[in-house]
């Protein structure tokens, strides 16, 4: 009899097989983080409005420069396929029809936090940094702030900045485009 216990980490391919066989619950939003199937929170109206607001604000600014993906998978590595609220990726003619964007395709991953700030800050930031995603933002609806992570190295971001309403910020990939934090927060 085995006395020690080991956690089974799922690969992205196993995750898709579980979905195909109906092991994952239909209608339940999940993502694969560090080999674990994570159930995402239900969409509250404030959160849904923020996703729409940020999408609306940023898509016109980045038209032709980046492709916006809303709550769609990013294939970071064999154990991580998050579905960030928003991701800005390289433009491709096929719109990633044959594969999900990988770390080298991503300009920015953005999570909107209404109830998940600790998870978005402590867990997801590390996942994106380990995959060398150059920039990760968390829009903190409760704290009325934009948290910006940059400079991925050794599984962590070396630069962390907090922006408040009244501040403006630009994406690393597109420094010429200034974004008012209050526009993202709806203030």
N, C-alpha and C positions, 0 to 999 in steps of 0.2 A: 504494500500500500504506500502511495506517495504522500509524504507529509508536507512537503513544500508546495506552494501554489505559484502558478505562473499565469500572467494575463495573456490572452490571445489578442495580438494586434492584427487587424485586418488590413489587407492591401486594398488599393483602389479597385483592382480587378475583382477581388472577392466581394467588395462592397456592391459592385454592379451585379454580380451573380446573385447576391442575397436579394437585391431588389427584383431581379428578373424572376426569381423563384417565389416572390411574395413574402419573404421573411421580414422585410421592412414594411411598416404599416402604410397603407395607401392614404394619401392626404396628410401624412405627418411629415413636416419639413425636417430633413436631417442633412448632416454633412459629415465628412470623415476628417477627424482631427487627431493627429498622432496615433493613427491606427484604431481609433475608437469611433463608433457611430454616435454622434451627438444629436440629440433632438433639439431643434431650434424653438425658441419661444413663439407663441402665437402672435400674430400681428395686431397690435393695438392701433387705434386710429391715429394717435399722435406719432407713433413710429411710422406708419404707412404714409402719413402726410409728409414726414421728413424725407422719406425715400423719394417721393414724388417731387418735393420741392428741390432737393439737391440735384436730382436727375435733370429737372427742367432748367435749373440755373447753370449747370455745367455742360450739358450736351451742346447747347448753342455756342458756347465759348470754345469748345474743342472740336467742332465739326470739321471733318477732313483731316484732323490731326491725331485723333484717338477714337477708338470704338468704345462705347459705353456698354457694359454688361451689367444687368440688374439681377441680383440674386441668382447668378449662374455660376457653374463650377469653374474653378481654376485648378489645373493639375500641377501641383507644386512638386510632388515626388511620390514615391510608391505608397506612402502612408498618409498623405495629406491632400485632400481635395475639398477645400473650403468653398463656401458659396457666399462671398462677401455681399453686403447690401449693394455696393457699387464697385465696379472695377473698370479702370481705363486701361485699355490694351492697344497694342499696335493694330493699325488698320490692315485688314486682309480682305481681298476680293471675295473669298469664300465664307467670310464671317465665322471662321473656325468650324466649318461644317464637318470636317473629318477628325478633328481633335479639339480638346479644350485648350485654351491658352496655358502655356507653361510660364515658369518664372521669368524667362528671358523676353516674354511678350508683354509683361505687365509694367505699366508706368506707375500705377497707384491702385491700392486696394483700400476701400473705405467701408468701415462698419458704422452703423448708426446705433447708438446705445441709449436705450430707454430703461432697461432692467438688467443689462448684461455688462456693465462697465468693467467690473473686475475681470471677467472672463476675456473680454475684448482686449483689455490692457495687459493682463498678466499671461494669458495663454496664447491668444491669437497673434499678438505682437511677436512673440518668440517663434511661432510657426512661420510667419511671413519673413522674419529676419533670417531664420535658418535657411529658407529657400532663396535668400538674396533678393527679395522684392525690394526695390530701391526706396519705396516710400509707402507708408501706411498711415491712414488717418482714422481717428475715432471721433465721431460727432457725438458729444456727450449732451443729450437733451436735458438731463436732470441738472447737471452742473453748468449748463449754458456755456460750453466751451468746445473748441476744436483741439484735439490732441494730435500732434504731428510727430511721427517717428521717421527718422532718416539715418542713413549710414549703416546698413546691415553688416555685421561682422561677428563671427563666432556665435551665431544664434541669438544675437541681441542687437538692438539698434543703439548706436553710439550717440545719436542726437535725439533729444526729446524737447519739444516746444509746446507750450499751451497758449492758445489764442482765445481772446474774449470778444464779445460783440464790440464793434468799434475798430477792431483790428482787421487787417487784410492779409491774405496769404497767397502764395503762388505754388503751383506744383513744380518740383524740380525739373521735370521734362519740358515744362512750358512756362518759364519764368516771366514771360511777357504778359501773361494773363493773370491779373489780380482778381482775387475772389474775396468779397466781404463776408466775414464770419457771420454777421447778422443776417445776411441773405440766406445762408445755409441753415441757420437756426430759426428763421422766420420772425426775428425780432424787429 
